[in-house]
Amino acid sequence: MKLALIVLFSCAPFTQAYLRLKFQHWFPRYEQRWIKAAEPCQQQLEHYWQNNRTIYDTPCSSAADCILQNIPGTIQSNFNSAQILLGLLPAILVNLGPTIAEVAVLSTYKPLLATLLALGSPAVNIARVFRHIDVKEPFTQPMSKTSRVWSTWSARQNVVLRGPLRALSYVAALAAIANNIWNSVYLDLRTISGWRCGALLMPLVWSLLAVVVHAWGMAAIRVQSPEGFRPSIRSAVRTTAFRTASKGSEGVLSEMLLWVGSLFAVVHLSFGVFVLSSLVFVSAPEAIEIFLRFALSAVLCQIVVKMELGNMRCEMGLPSDVASSPNVLVSTTTA
């Protein structure tokens, strides 16, 4: 827990000390108004850009306060609406992204892809947080019709076509990561944080730290595999560990790792709310655009996860139209 907090906040002092990129870019809707409002604040802005603390102890906050004094109350109200929306953004995204169990199971099939998807999804689904997380759950639930049609169709394709189809999953995961990075940096350079005015990259840290949460689930399912796990370059792209991991029994260590993952998921969600709800200089319509871009990454990763889990079920010979009991799962993987 202490290590997680250190990781979350360690980048803020560094970026505050060496980079001065605030108040140079604005969202287009009110850009001209911001430029005009900043004209009487040149002294404060120069002190911030030069890190001159002879007059102002906190040059960034002084510059921000000066600019905010020169805007009308209607825009201030618009800001308040945007802060509420951005504060709700992490809580909404958790319902769109994959669960810890889904990514953990996928990591026994395509570890590299699972890691990329963990990076690409800005939030972690915590619907079952602090309750028993069954890593066999993605196999014991009936598949959606879309996943069933996709996995059946792709399994019937020849070897030449399967390669590009598999590459699409990696392209989608990389696109989600690129979208997260661009959206986070775009948002960060045009806003300031009310509690860490000069800090940079805080939205980016939040969006990428989901991989730390999923890492606990990946470790948990590896621990319960009866044959263990010997990593290699080849196994990072494709492995058959899911056939043995599904037969393993959940021990104390595996359960503890899953609980720690749940705790980190809550910390990650709280950190996202803390960061995004404090952003200033963004209007409500622009906050909606930011939300939609983050949601696009989450939905894209969720689609890939569902499709790949469907492919896993086909390879294991599990029924796709009905839920499979744990006994059917074990007997199928043994065969």
matplotlib code that plots the C-alpha trace (Angstrom):
import matplotlib.pyplot as plt

x = [0.0, 2.8, 4.6, 1.5, 1.2, 4.9, 4.4, 1.3, 2.8, 6.5, 6.2, 4.5, 7.5, 9.8, 7.6, 7.0, 10.7, 11.9, 9.0, 7.0, 4.3, 1.2, -0.7, 0.7, -2.1, -5.9, -9.0, -10.3, -13.8, -12.6, -9.0, -9.3, -11.0, -8.1, -5.6, -7.3, -7.8, -4.1, -2.9, -3.1, -1.2, 2.0, 4.1, 2.7, 3.1, 6.7, 7.5, 5.9, 7.7, 11.0, 10.3, 10.9, 9.7, 11.0, 7.6, 5.1, 5.7, 3.6, 3.9, 1.6, -1.3, -0.8, -0.9, -4.0, -5.8, -5.1, -6.5, -9.6, -10.3, -10.7, -13.4, -17.2, -19.2, -21.0, -17.8, -17.0, -20.3, -19.3, -16.1, -17.9, -20.0, -16.9, -15.2, -18.3, -18.3, -14.5, -14.8, -17.4, -15.4, -13.3, -16.4, -18.3, -15.4, -15.0, -18.3, -16.9, -13.4, -12.5, -12.4, -9.3, -10.4, -10.9, -7.4, -5.8, -7.3, -6.3, -2.7, -2.5, -3.3, -1.6, 0.4, 1.7, -1.8, -3.2, -0.6, -1.3, -5.0, -4.3, -2.4, -5.1, -8.1, -7.9, -10.1, -10.5, -13.9, -14.4, -17.9, -16.8, -14.2, -13.5, -15.6, -14.3, -12.7, -13.0, -10.5, -12.5, -15.6, -14.9, -15.2, -18.2, -20.4, -22.2, -20.6, -22.3, -23.7, -21.1, -18.2, -19.6, -20.0, -16.6, -14.7, -16.5, -15.9, -12.2, -11.6, -12.8, -10.3, -7.2, -3.7, -3.0, -6.0, -5.6, -2.3, -3.8, -6.9, -4.7, -2.7, -5.9, -6.2, -2.7, -3.4, -6.6, -4.7, -1.9, -4.5, -6.2, -2.9, -2.1, -5.5, -5.0, -1.6, -2.7, -6.0, -4.2, -1.4, -3.9, -6.0, -3.0, -1.4, -4.6, -5.6, -4.1, -4.8, -6.3, -4.2, -0.9, -1.0, 2.3, 2.3, 2.4, 1.2, -1.1, -4.0, -1.5, -0.2, -3.8, -4.7, -1.7, -1.6, -4.4, -1.8, -0.5, -4.0, -4.2, -0.7, -1.9, -4.6, -2.0, 0.3, -2.6, -3.5, 0.1, 0.5, -2.4, -1.1, 0.0, 2.9, 4.1, 5.2, 8.5, 8.6, 10.2, 10.0, 7.8, 5.5, 5.0, 3.2, 1.4, 1.2, -1.0, -0.7, -4.5, -5.0, -3.2, -4.1, -7.8, -7.1, -5.3, -6.9, -6.9, -4.6, -4.0, -1.4, -3.5, -6.5, -4.3, -2.9, -6.5, -7.5, -4.5, -5.5, -8.9, -7.4, -5.2, -8.3, -10.0, -6.9, -6.6, -10.3, -9.9, -6.7, -8.5, -11.4, -8.9, -6.9, -9.7, -12.1, -9.5, -8.8, -9.5, -9.8, -11.9, -15.6, -18.4, -18.6, -14.8, -15.1, -17.6, -15.1, -12.4, -14.8, -15.8, -12.1, -11.3, -14.5, -13.4, -10.2, -12.1, -14.8, -12.2, -10.2, -13.4, -14.3, -10.8, -11.0, -14.4, -13.2, -10.0, -11.8, -14.2, -11.2, -9.8, -13.1, -13.1, -9.6, -10.5, -13.6, -15.9, -19.6, -20.2, -24.0, -24.5, -22.6, -20.0, -19.8, -16.4, -16.5, -17.0, -14.2, -11.7, -12.7, -12.3, -8.9, -7.7, -8.7]
y = [0.0, 2.4, 1.5, 2.3, 5.7, 6.4, 5.5, 7.6, 10.8, 10.5, 12.0, 15.2, 16.9, 15.9, 17.5, 20.6, 21.1, 20.8, 21.4, 24.6, 23.8, 25.1, 28.2, 27.7, 25.6, 26.0, 24.2, 25.7, 26.6, 29.4, 29.9, 33.5, 34.3, 32.7, 34.6, 37.8, 36.9, 36.1, 39.5, 41.3, 38.3, 38.4, 39.0, 35.9, 33.9, 34.9, 34.0, 30.6, 29.8, 30.9, 29.2, 32.5, 32.3, 35.7, 37.3, 34.3, 31.2, 29.2, 30.9, 28.4, 28.9, 32.7, 32.7, 30.5, 32.7, 35.8, 34.4, 33.1, 36.5, 37.8, 35.4, 35.8, 33.7, 31.8, 30.3, 29.4, 27.5, 25.8, 24.7, 23.3, 21.1, 19.9, 19.0, 16.9, 15.1, 14.4, 13.3, 10.7, 9.6, 6.8, 5.5, 5.2, 3.7, 0.8, -0.6, -0.5, -2.1, -5.8, -7.4, -8.6, -12.2, -11.8, -10.3, -12.8, -15.7, -14.1, -13.8, -17.6, -17.6, -14.5, -12.8, -9.9, -9.1, -9.2, -6.8, -4.4, -4.5, -3.8, -0.7, 0.3, 0.2, 3.3, 1.7, -1.6, -3.2, -3.6, -5.0, -7.9, -6.0, -7.5, -10.5, -13.9, -13.5, -16.8, -16.8, -19.7, -17.4, -16.3, -20.0, -20.9, -18.2, -18.4, -16.5, -13.6, -14.2, -11.9, -13.6, -17.0, -16.1, -14.5, -17.4, -20.0, -18.0, -17.4, -21.0, -22.1, -19.8, -21.1, -20.6, -17.7, -15.7, -16.5, -14.5, -11.1, -11.8, -12.4, -9.3, -7.2, -7.8, -6.4, -3.4, -2.7, -2.9, -0.6, 1.9, 2.0, 2.7, 5.4, 7.0, 6.9, 8.6, 11.3, 12.0, 12.2, 14.5, 16.7, 17.1, 17.7, 20.4, 22.5, 22.3, 22.7, 20.7, 22.5, 20.6, 20.2, 23.2, 22.7, 18.9, 17.2, 13.8, 13.0, 11.9, 9.8, 8.1, 7.3, 5.9, 3.6, 2.4, 0.0, -2.5, -2.6, -3.7, -6.4, -7.6, -9.0, -11.1, -12.4, -13.4, -15.1, -17.4, -18.3, -19.2, -21.6, -23.4, -26.9, -26.9, -23.4, -21.0, -20.7, -17.4, -17.1, -14.8, -17.3, -17.8, -14.0, -14.1, -17.4, -20.1, -23.0, -22.3, -21.8, -25.5, -26.3, -23.1, -24.0, -27.2, -25.7, -25.1, -21.6, -21.5, -19.0, -17.1, -16.9, -15.6, -13.1, -11.8, -11.4, -9.4, -7.2, -6.6, -5.6, -3.1, -1.6, -1.3, 0.8, 2.9, 3.4, 4.4, 6.9, 8.3, 8.9, 10.7, 12.8, 13.8, 14.4, 16.2, 18.8, 20.0, 23.6, 25.4, 22.7, 23.3, 20.8, 20.1, 19.5, 17.2, 15.1, 14.8, 13.7, 11.2, 9.7, 9.3, 7.4, 5.3, 4.4, 2.8, 0.9, -0.4, -1.4, -3.4, -5.0, -6.2, -7.7, -9.5, -11.0, -12.1, -13.7, -15.5, -16.9, -18.2, -19.8, -21.6, -23.0, -24.3, -26.0, -27.5, -25.9, -25.3, -21.7, -21.5, -22.5, -22.0, -24.7, -26.1, -26.3, -30.1, -29.8, -27.3, -29.6, -32.7, -30.8, -29.4, -32.8, -34.4]
z = [0.0, 0.9, -2.3, -4.4, -2.9, -3.6, -7.2, -7.5, -6.2, -7.0, -10.5, -9.2, -7.5, -10.4, -13.1, -10.9, -10.4, -14.0, -16.4, -16.8, -19.4, -17.9, -19.2, -22.7, -24.2, -23.9, -24.9, -28.2, -26.9, -24.6, -25.9, -26.8, -23.5, -21.6, -23.6, -22.8, -19.1, -18.9, -20.2, -16.8, -15.2, -17.1, -14.0, -12.3, -15.4, -15.9, -12.3, -12.9, -16.1, -14.6, -11.3, -9.5, -5.9, -4.7, -4.7, -4.8, -2.8, -5.3, -8.7, -10.4, -8.0, -8.1, -11.9, -11.9, -9.3, -11.3, -14.5, -12.7, -11.3, -14.8, -16.0, -15.5, -13.1, -15.9, -17.0, -13.4, -13.2, -16.4, -14.7, -11.8, -14.0, -15.8, -12.5, -11.4, -14.7, -14.7, -11.1, -12.0, -15.1, -13.3, -11.6, -14.9, -16.8, -14.3, -15.7, -19.2, -18.7, -18.2, -14.8, -12.9, -13.5, -17.3, -17.8, -15.5, -17.5, -20.7, -19.4, -19.4, -23.1, -24.5, -21.8, -23.9, -25.2, -21.7, -20.5, -23.4, -22.7, -19.0, -20.2, -22.7, -20.4, -18.2, -15.4, -13.8, -13.3, -9.6, -9.6, -7.4, -5.3, -1.9, -2.7, -3.9, -7.4, -9.3, -12.1, -13.7, -13.9, -17.5, -18.5, -16.4, -17.8, -21.2, -24.0, -25.7, -29.1, -30.7, -29.0, -30.0, -33.7, -33.8, -32.2, -34.4, -37.6, -36.8, -35.9, -39.3, -41.2, -42.8, -41.3, -43.7, -42.5, -38.8, -38.6, -39.6, -37.4, -34.4, -35.2, -35.1, -31.3, -30.8, -33.1, -31.1, -27.8, -29.0, -30.4, -27.0, -25.3, -27.8, -27.3, -23.6, -23.8, -26.2, -24.4, -21.0, -22.2, -24.2, -21.1, -18.8, -20.8, -21.0, -17.3, -13.8, -10.7, -7.8, -5.3, -7.4, -9.7, -11.5, -11.5, -14.9, -16.2, -13.3, -15.6, -17.6, -14.5, -13.5, -16.9, -17.2, -13.5, -14.2, -15.3, -11.7, -10.6, -13.2, -12.5, -9.1, -10.8, -13.3, -10.5, -8.6, -11.5, -12.1, -8.5, -8.6, -11.7, -10.7, -13.1, -12.3, -15.0, -16.8, -18.7, -22.1, -25.1, -27.0, -24.0, -23.8, -27.1, -26.9, -24.2, -23.2, -19.5, -19.4, -19.8, -16.5, -14.6, -14.9, -13.1, -10.2, -6.9, -5.3, -2.3, 0.4, -1.5, -4.7, -2.7, -0.9, -4.3, -5.6, -2.5, -2.8, -6.4, -5.2, -2.8, -5.5, -7.7, -5.1, -4.7, -8.4, -8.6, -5.7, -7.3, -10.6, -8.9, -6.9, -9.9, -12.5, -10.2, -9.3, -12.9, -13.8, -17.2, -18.8, -19.7, -19.6, -23.3, -23.4, -20.4, -22.3, -25.2, -22.8, -21.3, -24.7, -25.6, -22.4, -22.8, -26.3, -25.0, -22.3, -24.7, -27.2, -24.7, -23.4, -26.9, -27.5, -24.1, -24.9, -28.3, -27.1, -24.2, -26.8, -28.8, -25.6, -25.0, -28.5, -28.2, -24.9, -26.3, -23.8, -24.7, -25.6, -25.5, -21.9, -18.6, -17.9, -14.4, -12.7, -13.2, -16.9, -17.0, -15.3, -17.2, -20.5, -19.8, -18.5, -21.8]

ax = plt.figure().add_subplot(projection="3d")
ax.plot(x, y, z, "-o")
ax.set_aspect("equal")
plt.show()
